[in-house]
Every structure is written in C-alpha cells, then in structure tokens.
Amino acid sequence: MQAAFPAITPRLTHARARWRIKLTYWWRHGRWPDLDDPRTFTELVQARKLAGANAAMARMADKVAAKAIVAAQLGSDWLIPTLWHGTELPDRPVWPTPFVVKARHGCNQTTFVLNDAADWDAARARGKRWMASDYGYWLDEDLYARIPRGLIVEPFMGPPPALPIDYKFYVFAGRVEYVQVHLGRGGRHRWILLDRNWHRVSAASADPDPVAPASLARMIVAAEVLAKATDFLRVDLYEIGGRPLFGEMTFYPGSGLDRFDPVALDHRLGAHWLRALAQEPERAAA
C-alpha cells in the first residue's frame, strides 16, 4: 500500500499529526484508522491529509480560482456569477438581495443575506471570524492553508429561502461512481447515496429516492472532465431551472469523519479509490 501513496512517507513520521488524526477518527468512527495500510474510503481521506496537498489541489479547492478552471474546461455558463470577492465586507451591502457570502478558503462557511439588516450584520460578523481563522488546521487539512484567505459574494440561486438540492459526485480515476444527494439543507438536512445509474446504495430511510436531475448526464460528464487528472475528487453541482451549475471541488469529503450507512459502503468506496491509485502509473503515461 505504501507504493500507492509515495508522498506520504515523510509525513507519516509526524507523530503529532498522526495522533491527532487517529483521535478524531476514533471519536467519529469508534475505531482506530489504519494509516499505514488504509483500505476504507474514510481511512484513505486520512492518508491523503497526511500526504499533504500540492498547488494544483489548492487551486481546485479555492472558490475563486476554481471558477477559472471550470470556465476553461466546461464554459462560463456553468458558473454562478461572482458579485464580489475580497477580504473585508463593506459596511452596507451593495448587491441586490438575496445573496450568499462564503469563505474562499474553507468549507461549510456560508451565510445567507435574504432581505434585512440583521442578516447583513450576521454575515459581516461571520466573515470576520472566517478571515481570522486557519480553516482545517485542527483536522490537518493543510490544503486550505495554501488558499489565500478571502470572502466571496454570489447571488442566491433558486427561490429563497429554500436551499437548492446539492449533488455531490464521487469521481474515481476520472469516472463518476456515486452521487450523494443532500436534501433539506438549512433545515432537516440528510443525504442519500446513489450509484451513477441512480440506484440507491445507502440504507433505506423514510425519504423516497430523489428524482434524478434533468441534467444528470451533463453533470456526470462535467464532473469527470474536472476530475480527470485525480485519483479521487468530489465535484459538487446544482441544478437550477434545469440548468446545471458548479458548486465546488473537494479533496477531503467530511474530512473522512462522516459515517456511511451501511458501514460496508466505506469499504466499497475505498475499493474504488484503491483501484484508481493502482491505475496511476498507466494514467500518468497516457
């Protein structure tokens, strides 16, 4: 397994990082991860964190730089417009509501300004906290330390206040294998995992299987184009009025701390990733 992660070896001797990762993994999964011979998807995420990030990964995860990548590879019609980006929000908003404020250099750092001053005051306060923090530090996601700190403002997509369904495409060796559909964001948030043929693979629940987006075929192609140079990448997309739109690209989904139901899915996704790693020499030579 070591040969599949040649960049890991120097970092694996970093005892503090290893123990921090082991403890957070045990806290979430109730077992110790195998960092020397990772087999499950969540263990492989930990191995990727220990391996460290490179500049190309940072550009893809950067919410500003990623848009240039998407425009070049898919076209600008896939982009949610950027109303503004910078390091300090103005005293008063200068954009029509509703809109969204995000941190450029992190994940799950999003706030919504729907129509009133209280929303804006809360957004400014959160923006200041995001700018003052090193996102991902305590989870050893050093990728985010490579991204310039900043804030980005985008229009709210779809009719507010409901958040659009989030389609997260799991791409291994340039092929979409699974789609994680996030429902009820901002309220009763839950997710369902389906394969690329839109068959549910996660455990049965009270939720019916979600209807496939009209642009699913286009979304799959787009995710595979964006992820073609990686062994694994998650590409997040939306569909607004039948039109597919880019969200973000993620190298550490849930920091490898989210549990799969059933647990066997962790091994199943891990097997896809291991096969992708085994193909790396062939893909590099192609």
C-alpha positions as CSV (number, residue, x, y, z in Angstrom):
1,M,0.0,0.0,0.0
2,Q,2.9,2.4,0.6
3,A,3.7,2.5,-3.1
4,A,0.2,3.9,-3.8
5,F,1.0,6.9,-1.6
6,P,4.6,7.7,-2.3
7,A,4.3,11.3,-0.9
8,I,3.1,10.0,2.5
9,T,6.3,8.6,3.8
10,P,7.9,11.8,5.2
11,R,4.7,13.0,6.8
12,L,3.9,9.6,8.4
13,T,6.7,10.2,10.9
14,H,5.0,13.3,12.2
15,A,3.7,11.8,15.5
16,R,1.5,14.8,16.5
17,A,-0.4,14.8,13.2
18,R,-0.8,11.0,13.3
19,W,-2.2,11.0,16.8
20,R,-4.5,14.0,16.2
21,I,-5.9,12.2,13.1
22,K,-6.2,8.9,14.9
23,L,-8.1,10.5,17.9
24,T,-10.5,12.5,15.7
25,Y,-11.2,9.4,13.6
26,W,-11.8,7.2,16.7
27,W,-14.1,9.9,18.1
28,R,-16.3,9.8,14.9
29,H,-16.0,6.1,13.9
30,G,-15.4,4.3,17.2
31,R,-12.3,2.5,15.9
32,W,-8.7,3.4,15.1
33,P,-7.8,4.0,11.5
34,D,-5.1,2.1,9.7
35,L,-2.9,4.9,8.4
36,D,-0.1,2.6,7.1
37,D,-2.4,0.4,5.0
38,P,-5.7,2.3,4.5
39,R,-8.5,0.3,3.0
40,T,-11.7,2.2,3.6
41,F,-12.7,5.5,2.0
42,T,-12.5,7.3,5.3
43,E,-9.1,5.9,6.0
44,L,-7.9,6.9,2.6
45,V,-9.0,10.5,3.3
46,Q,-6.8,10.5,6.4
47,A,-3.9,9.2,4.3
48,R,-4.4,12.0,1.8
49,K,-4.3,14.5,4.6
50,L,-1.1,13.1,5.9
51,A,0.4,13.1,2.4
52,G,-0.1,16.9,2.2
53,A,-1.5,19.0,-0.6
54,N,0.1,20.5,-3.7
55,A,-0.6,23.7,-5.5
56,A,-2.9,22.1,-8.1
57,M,-5.2,20.8,-5.4
58,A,-5.2,24.2,-3.7
59,R,-6.3,25.9,-6.9
60,M,-9.1,23.5,-7.4
61,A,-10.4,24.0,-3.8
62,D,-10.0,27.8,-4.0
63,K,-13.5,29.1,-4.6
64,V,-12.2,32.0,-6.7
65,A,-9.5,30.1,-8.7
66,A,-11.8,27.1,-9.2
67,K,-14.2,29.2,-11.3
68,A,-11.4,30.0,-13.8
69,I,-10.7,26.2,-14.1
70,V,-14.4,25.5,-14.7
71,A,-14.8,28.3,-17.2
72,A,-11.8,26.9,-19.2
73,Q,-12.8,23.3,-19.0
74,L,-16.6,23.5,-19.1
75,G,-17.5,27.0,-20.1
76,S,-18.7,30.1,-18.2
77,D,-22.3,29.0,-18.4
78,W,-21.6,26.5,-15.6
79,L,-20.7,29.3,-13.2
80,I,-22.7,31.0,-10.5
81,P,-21.8,34.7,-11.0
82,T,-19.4,36.3,-8.6
83,L,-20.8,39.6,-7.4
84,W,-17.7,40.5,-5.3
85,H,-14.6,38.9,-3.7
86,G,-12.2,40.5,-1.3
87,T,-11.0,40.3,2.3
88,E,-13.5,42.7,4.2
89,L,-17.2,43.1,3.5
90,P,-18.3,46.7,3.2
91,D,-20.4,48.4,5.9
92,R,-23.5,48.1,3.8
93,P,-24.4,45.6,1.1
94,V,-24.2,46.9,-2.4
95,W,-25.8,43.9,-4.1
96,P,-29.5,43.1,-4.6
97,T,-30.9,40.6,-2.1
98,P,-31.0,37.7,-1.7
99,F,-27.3,36.7,-1.9
100,V,-24.8,34.4,-0.4
101,V,-21.5,35.1,1.4
102,K,-18.8,32.4,1.5
103,A,-15.3,32.0,2.7
104,R,-12.9,31.5,-0.2
105,H,-10.5,29.4,1.8
106,G,-12.8,26.9,3.7
107,C,-15.8,24.6,3.6
108,N,-19.1,24.9,5.3
109,Q,-18.6,28.6,5.8
110,T,-21.6,30.0,4.1
111,T,-24.2,32.6,5.2
112,F,-27.3,34.0,3.5
113,V,-28.5,37.6,3.3
114,L,-32.2,37.4,2.4
115,N,-33.5,40.9,2.9
116,D,-32.8,42.6,6.2
117,A,-30.0,44.4,8.1
118,A,-29.8,41.7,10.7
119,D,-28.8,39.2,8.0
120,W,-26.1,41.6,6.8
121,D,-24.7,42.2,10.3
122,A,-24.5,38.5,11.0
123,A,-22.8,37.9,7.6
124,R,-20.2,40.6,8.4
125,A,-19.5,39.1,11.8
126,R,-19.1,35.6,10.4
127,G,-16.9,36.9,7.6
128,K,-14.5,38.5,10.2
129,R,-14.3,35.2,12.1
130,W,-13.6,33.3,8.9
131,M,-10.9,35.7,7.9
132,A,-9.3,35.4,11.4
133,S,-9.2,31.5,11.4
134,D,-7.0,28.9,9.9
135,Y,-9.6,26.6,8.4
136,G,-8.8,22.9,8.5
137,Y,-5.9,23.3,11.0
138,W,-7.2,21.1,13.7
139,L,-8.2,18.4,11.2
140,D,-4.8,18.5,9.4
141,E,-6.3,19.7,6.1
142,D,-3.3,21.7,5.1
143,L,-4.7,22.2,1.6
144,Y,-6.7,25.2,2.9
145,A,-3.6,26.9,4.3
146,R,-2.4,27.2,0.7
147,I,-5.5,29.1,-0.4
148,P,-5.5,32.9,0.1
149,R,-7.9,34.0,2.8
150,G,-10.9,35.8,1.4
151,L,-14.6,36.2,1.0
152,I,-16.9,35.8,-2.0
153,V,-20.4,37.0,-2.6
154,E,-22.8,35.2,-5.1
155,P,-26.5,35.6,-5.9
156,F,-28.8,33.2,-4.1
157,M,-29.7,30.5,-6.6
158,G,-33.3,29.4,-6.8
159,P,-36.3,30.7,-4.9
160,P,-35.4,31.7,-1.3
161,P,-35.4,30.7,1.5
162,A,-35.2,27.1,0.4
163,L,-31.6,26.0,-0.4
164,P,-31.1,24.1,-3.7
165,I,-30.5,20.3,-3.7
166,D,-26.8,19.7,-3.6
167,Y,-25.5,16.9,-5.9
168,K,-22.0,15.7,-4.9
169,F,-20.3,13.5,-7.5
170,Y,-17.7,11.0,-6.3
171,V,-15.2,10.6,-9.1
172,F,-12.5,7.9,-9.1
173,A,-9.8,7.8,-11.8
174,G,-12.0,10.1,-13.9
175,R,-15.2,8.1,-13.6
176,V,-18.3,9.1,-11.6
177,E,-19.2,6.1,-9.4
178,Y,-21.6,7.6,-6.9
179,V,-23.8,10.7,-6.3
180,Q,-24.5,11.9,-2.8
181,V,-27.8,13.9,-2.8
182,H,-28.2,16.4,0.0
183,L,-31.7,17.3,0.9
184,G,-33.2,19.7,3.4
185,R,-30.1,21.9,3.7
186,G,-30.7,24.6,6.3
187,G,-33.3,22.5,8.0
188,R,-33.7,18.7,8.3
189,H,-30.5,18.1,6.5
190,R,-30.0,14.5,5.3
191,W,-28.3,12.7,2.4
192,I,-28.8,9.7,0.2
193,L,-26.1,7.9,-1.8
194,L,-26.8,6.6,-5.2
195,D,-24.7,4.9,-7.9
196,R,-24.1,6.5,-11.3
197,N,-27.2,4.8,-12.6
198,W,-29.3,6.4,-9.9
199,H,-29.9,3.3,-7.8
200,R,-29.8,3.9,-4.1
201,V,-26.9,2.2,-2.3
202,S,-27.2,3.9,1.2
203,A,-29.6,2.4,3.8
204,A,-33.3,2.6,3.4
205,S,-35.0,5.6,5.0
206,A,-38.3,7.4,5.2
207,D,-37.2,9.5,2.3
208,P,-38.2,8.3,-1.1
209,D,-35.4,8.1,-3.7
210,P,-34.9,11.6,-5.1
211,V,-35.8,12.2,-8.7
212,A,-32.8,12.4,-10.9
213,P,-32.0,15.9,-12.1
214,A,-32.9,16.6,-15.7
215,S,-29.3,17.4,-16.5
216,L,-27.8,14.3,-14.8
217,A,-26.0,13.1,-17.9
218,R,-24.4,16.5,-18.4
219,M,-23.4,16.7,-14.7
220,I,-21.7,13.3,-14.9
221,V,-19.7,14.3,-17.9
222,A,-18.7,17.7,-16.3
223,A,-17.6,16.0,-13.1
224,E,-15.5,13.6,-15.0
225,V,-13.8,16.3,-17.0
226,L,-13.0,18.3,-13.9
227,A,-11.6,15.2,-12.0
228,K,-9.8,13.6,-14.9
229,A,-6.3,14.2,-13.5
230,T,-7.1,13.0,-10.0
231,D,-7.3,9.5,-8.3
232,F,-10.3,10.8,-6.4
233,L,-12.2,14.1,-6.3
234,R,-15.7,15.1,-5.2
235,V,-17.4,17.6,-7.5
236,D,-20.4,19.4,-6.2
237,L,-23.1,20.7,-8.6
238,Y,-26.6,22.2,-8.5
239,E,-29.5,22.2,-11.0
240,I,-31.5,25.4,-11.1
241,G,-34.4,25.5,-13.6
242,G,-33.0,22.5,-15.4
243,R,-29.6,24.2,-15.8
244,P,-26.5,22.6,-14.2
245,L,-24.2,24.8,-12.2
246,F,-20.8,24.3,-10.5
247,G,-20.6,24.5,-6.7
248,E,-17.1,23.4,-5.6
249,M,-14.4,20.7,-5.6
250,T,-13.5,18.8,-2.5
251,F,-10.5,16.6,-1.7
252,Y,-11.4,15.7,1.9
253,P,-15.2,15.0,1.9
254,G,-16.3,15.4,5.5
255,S,-12.6,15.2,6.5
256,G,-13.2,11.5,6.3
257,L,-15.2,11.7,9.5
258,D,-18.7,11.2,8.2
259,R,-20.1,7.7,8.7
260,F,-21.6,5.6,5.9
261,D,-24.8,3.7,6.4
262,P,-24.3,0.8,5.9
263,V,-20.7,0.7,7.0
264,A,-19.9,-1.6,4.1
265,L,-20.1,1.4,1.8
266,D,-16.9,2.7,3.4
267,H,-15.1,-0.4,2.2
268,R,-16.9,-0.2,-1.2
269,L,-15.9,3.3,-1.9
270,G,-12.4,2.6,-0.6
271,A,-12.0,-0.2,-3.1
272,H,-12.8,2.2,-5.9
273,W,-10.1,4.6,-4.6
274,L,-7.5,1.8,-4.3
275,R,-8.2,0.7,-7.9
276,A,-7.8,4.3,-9.0
277,L,-4.4,4.5,-7.2
278,A,-3.3,1.3,-8.8
279,Q,-4.0,2.8,-12.2
280,E,-2.0,5.9,-11.5
281,P,1.2,4.9,-13.5
282,E,-0.9,3.9,-16.5
283,R,-2.9,7.2,-16.4
284,A,0.2,9.3,-16.0
285,A,1.8,7.6,-19.0
286,A,-1.4,8.0,-21.2
